[in-house]
Amino acid sequence: MNEPDAAPAGSQPAPSNLVMRVLAALVLAPLAIALAYAGGWLWALLVTLVSIGLFAEWLMVVGAGSVALTGAGTIVIAMMGSCVAFGALKTAVITGLIGGTIVTVIARGKFVWAASGFAYASAALLASILVRQDLVNGFAALMFVLLVVWATDIGGYFAGRGIGGPKLWPRVSPKKTWSGALGGFAASLLVAAAFAACGLGKMVPLLLVSGILSVVSACGDLFESAVKRRFGVKDSSHLIPGHGGLLDRLDGFVAAILVAWIIGFLRHGVHSAGSGLMVW
């Protein structure tokens, strides 16, 4: 939930920033949906590139962005993406464990932060690809997660701006308000209701799952805010106009897709996580 600086109740978001956010979303959202629909190596390629970007931005935020460390992580994440895309999940996991060790050694004094960033990017990579690989409900599950995260973000943005009020956690993120959090949560429930109305799942389970994923998404945003505050960084980069960097844009999605895969995995196994999330 990337809610901007909270404004007094009734005030409006800065037009220039809102326009940039909308234009960026109009370009990036259809591209993401199209590649998610295509699935296979196209989706895996996008996820791999994004995961590499997440790792690189993480290193810049924590002040560990050396060429050697970034290069090593890039190679390992690319290898992991290739392996899991073509069904070699065990090889991808082994590659990640060995590569993560190498990254940790190269990082030296920043090894804890480097290892955390590598684990963060790797988890995003594996969960995003594995949820989509479910041949029956992979696309529906992936879209459900994406739309819940987007609804949480958009609902939080407008509720926070329009209503304002008490801060959610000012020490970590002075931009977030309770009204924004509740607005994002309510918006996520509308996504679940829409899926159920279209016959893509049962109402009550989807409402429960969407609520969980919305809260997790908001927590993922707060986690990233805490890391940036720890290192005195405002934006992870300026890659996406109006949104900052990949970390700024995808912090909620990374947390949500990981939890979504865990739920699906616990119910239907590694390769049917999409069905485990959607079919109750």
C-alpha positions in Angstrom: 0.0 0.0 0.0 2.1 2.9 -1.3 0.0 5.7 0.3 1.6 9.1 -0.2 2.1 11.7 2.5 -1.1 12.0 4.4 -2.9 15.3 3.8 -5.6 17.0 5.8 -9.1 15.5 5.5 -10.8 16.6 2.3 -7.6 17.6 0.5 -6.7 16.2 -3.0 -3.6 14.4 -4.2 -1.0 16.5 -6.0 -2.2 16.4 -9.7 1.2 16.0 -11.2 2.1 13.0 -9.1 -1.3 11.4 -9.5 -1.2 11.8 -13.3 2.3 10.2 -13.4 1.1 7.3 -11.3 -2.0 6.8 -13.5 0.0 7.0 -16.8 2.6 4.5 -15.5 -0.1 2.1 -14.3 -1.9 2.4 -17.7 1.3 1.2 -19.4 2.6 -1.3 -16.9 -0.6 -3.0 -15.7 -1.7 -4.2 -19.2 1.8 -5.5 -19.9 1.9 -7.4 -16.7 -1.5 -8.9 -17.3 -0.7 -9.9 -20.9 2.5 -11.7 -19.9 0.7 -13.3 -16.9 -1.9 -14.6 -19.3 0.7 -15.9 -21.7 2.5 -17.6 -18.8 5.3 -20.0 -19.6 8.8 -18.6 -20.4 7.4 -15.1 -21.1 6.0 -14.7 -17.6 9.1 -16.3 -16.1 11.3 -13.9 -18.1 9.5 -10.9 -16.8 9.6 -12.2 -13.2 13.3 -13.0 -13.5 14.1 -9.5 -14.8 12.0 -7.9 -12.1 13.6 -10.1 -9.4 17.1 -9.0 -10.5 15.9 -5.4 -10.3 14.6 -6.0 -6.8 17.9 -7.4 -5.7 19.9 -4.6 -7.3 17.7 -1.9 -5.7 17.9 -3.6 -2.3 21.7 -3.5 -2.5 21.6 0.3 -3.4 19.2 1.0 -0.5 21.4 -0.8 2.1 24.6 0.7 0.7 26.1 -2.6 -0.6 25.7 -2.2 -4.4 29.1 -3.2 -5.6 29.6 -4.4 -9.1 30.8 -7.9 -7.9 27.9 -8.4 -5.5 25.2 -7.1 -8.0 26.7 -9.2 -10.8 26.9 -12.4 -8.7 23.3 -12.0 -7.6 22.1 -11.2 -11.1 23.7 -14.4 -12.5 22.3 -16.6 -9.8 18.8 -15.2 -10.0 18.9 -15.6 -13.8 19.9 -19.2 -13.4 17.2 -19.8 -10.9 14.6 -18.3 -13.1 15.7 -20.4 -16.1 15.6 -23.6 -14.0 12.1 -23.1 -12.4 10.7 -21.9 -15.7 11.4 -25.2 -17.4 10.4 -27.4 -14.5 13.7 -27.9 -12.7 12.6 -26.6 -9.3 15.0 -28.7 -7.2 17.9 -27.4 -9.3 16.7 -23.8 -8.9 16.5 -24.2 -5.1 20.0 -25.8 -5.0 21.3 -23.0 -7.2 19.8 -20.4 -4.9 21.3 -21.9 -1.8 24.8 -22.1 -3.3 24.4 -18.7 -5.0 23.1 -17.1 -1.8 26.2 -18.4 0.0 28.4 -16.8 -2.6 26.5 -13.5 -2.4 26.9 -13.6 1.4 30.6 -14.2 1.2 31.1 -11.4 -1.3 29.1 -8.9 0.8 31.5 -9.2 3.8 30.5 -6.5 6.2 27.0 -6.2 4.7 26.4 -9.9 4.6 23.2 -9.9 6.6 21.6 -7.3 4.5 22.8 -8.8 1.2 21.6 -12.3 2.2 18.2 -10.8 3.2 17.9 -9.0 -0.2 18.8 -12.1 -2.1 16.3 -14.2 -0.1 13.6 -11.5 -0.7 14.2 -11.4 -4.5 14.5 -15.2 -4.7 11.2 -15.7 -2.8 9.5 -13.3 -5.2 10.9 -15.1 -8.2 9.9 -18.6 -7.1 6.5 -17.8 -5.7 5.4 -15.7 -8.7 6.4 -18.4 -11.2 5.1 -21.4 -9.3 1.6 -19.8 -8.7 1.3 -19.2 -12.4 2.5 -22.7 -13.4 -0.7 -24.3 -12.0 -2.2 -25.4 -15.4 -5.8 -25.2 -14.1 -6.1 -22.1 -11.9 -2.7 -20.5 -12.2 -3.8 -17.4 -14.1 -6.9 -16.9 -12.0 -4.8 -17.2 -8.8 -2.1 -14.8 -10.1 -4.7 -12.2 -11.2 -6.5 -12.6 -7.8 -3.3 -11.7 -6.0 -2.4 -8.9 -8.3 -5.9 -7.3 -8.1 -6.0 -7.6 -4.3 -2.7 -5.9 -4.0 -3.7 -3.2 -6.5 -7.0 -2.6 -4.8 -5.3 -2.3 -1.5 -2.9 0.2 -2.9 -5.5 2.3 -4.7 -8.0 2.1 -1.9 -5.3 3.1 0.6 -4.2 6.0 -1.6 -7.6 7.6 -2.0 -8.9 6.8 1.5 -5.7 8.2 3.0 -5.8 11.3 1.0 -9.5 11.9 1.2 -10.1 11.1 4.9 -6.7 11.5 6.5 -6.7 11.1 10.3 -4.5 9.2 12.7 -1.2 7.7 11.5 -0.9 4.0 11.2 2.8 3.7 12.3 4.4 7.1 12.2 7.8 6.0 13.4 8.2 3.6 10.5 6.1 5.3 7.8 4.7 8.8 8.6 2.8 8.7 5.3 0.4 5.9 6.3 -3.0 6.5 8.0 -5.5 4.1 9.6 -8.1 5.4 7.1 -5.9 4.4 4.2 -5.3 0.9 5.7 -9.0 0.4 6.2 -9.8 1.8 2.8 -7.4 -0.6 1.1 -8.7 -3.5 3.1 -12.3 -2.8 2.1 -11.3 -2.4 -1.6 -9.6 -5.8 -1.5 -12.8 -7.4 -0.3 -14.6 -6.0 -3.4 -12.1 -8.0 -5.5 -13.0 -11.2 -3.7 -16.7 -10.5 -4.2 -16.2 -9.9 -7.9 -14.3 -13.2 -8.4 -17.0 -15.1 -6.5 -19.7 -13.4 -8.5 -18.0 -14.5 -11.7 -17.8 -18.1 -10.5 -14.1 -18.1 -9.8 -14.3 -19.3 -6.2 -16.6 -19.4 -3.2 -17.5 -16.1 -1.6 -16.5 -16.7 2.1 -13.1 -18.4 1.5 -12.2 -15.7 -1.1 -13.2 -12.9 1.3 -11.0 -14.5 4.0 -8.0 -15.0 1.6 -8.3 -11.5 0.2 -8.4 -10.0 3.7 -5.3 -12.0 4.6 -3.4 -11.0 1.5 -4.5 -7.3 1.8 -3.0 -7.2 5.4 0.1 -9.0 4.3 0.5 -6.6 1.3 0.2 -3.6 3.7 2.8 -5.2 6.0 5.1 -5.8 3.1 4.9 -2.1 2.3 5.7 -1.2 6.0 8.6 -3.6 5.9 10.1 -1.9 2.9 9.5 1.5 4.5 11.3 0.4 7.6 14.3 -0.7 5.6 14.5 2.6 3.7 14.1 4.6 6.9 16.9 2.5 8.5 19.2 3.7 5.7 17.8 7.1 5.2 16.5 6.5 1.7 13.3 8.0 0.3 12.8 5.9 -2.9 14.6 2.7 -3.9 15.1 4.2 -7.4 13.4 6.5 -9.9 12.7 3.8 -12.4 8.9 4.1 -12.5 7.5 7.6 -12.9 5.3 8.6 -10.0 6.0 5.3 -8.1 9.8 5.3 -7.4 11.5 2.0 -7.9 10.6 -1.7 -8.2 10.9 -2.1 -4.5 8.5 0.8 -3.9 6.0 -0.5 -6.4 6.2 -4.3 -5.6 6.8 -4.4 -1.9 3.2 -5.4 -1.2 3.0 -7.9 -4.1 6.2 -9.7 -3.0 4.7 -10.3 0.5 1.3 -11.2 -0.9 2.4 -13.6 -3.6 4.7 -15.5 -1.2 1.9 -15.9 1.3 -0.5 -16.9 -1.5 1.9 -19.6 -2.7 2.3 -20.9 0.9 -1.5 -21.1 1.3 -1.8 -22.9 -2.0 1.1 -25.2 -1.3 -0.2 -26.3 2.1 -3.6 -27.2 0.5 -2.7 -28.6 -2.9 1.1 -29.0 -3.2 4.0 -27.3 -4.9 2.7 -27.3 -8.5 -1.0 -26.8 -7.8 -0.7 -23.8 -5.5 -3.0 -21.8 -7.8 -5.8 -24.3 -7.2 -5.0 -24.5 -3.6 -5.6 -20.7 -3.3 -8.8 -20.5 -5.4 -10.6 -23.8 -5.0 -12.2 -24.5 -1.5 
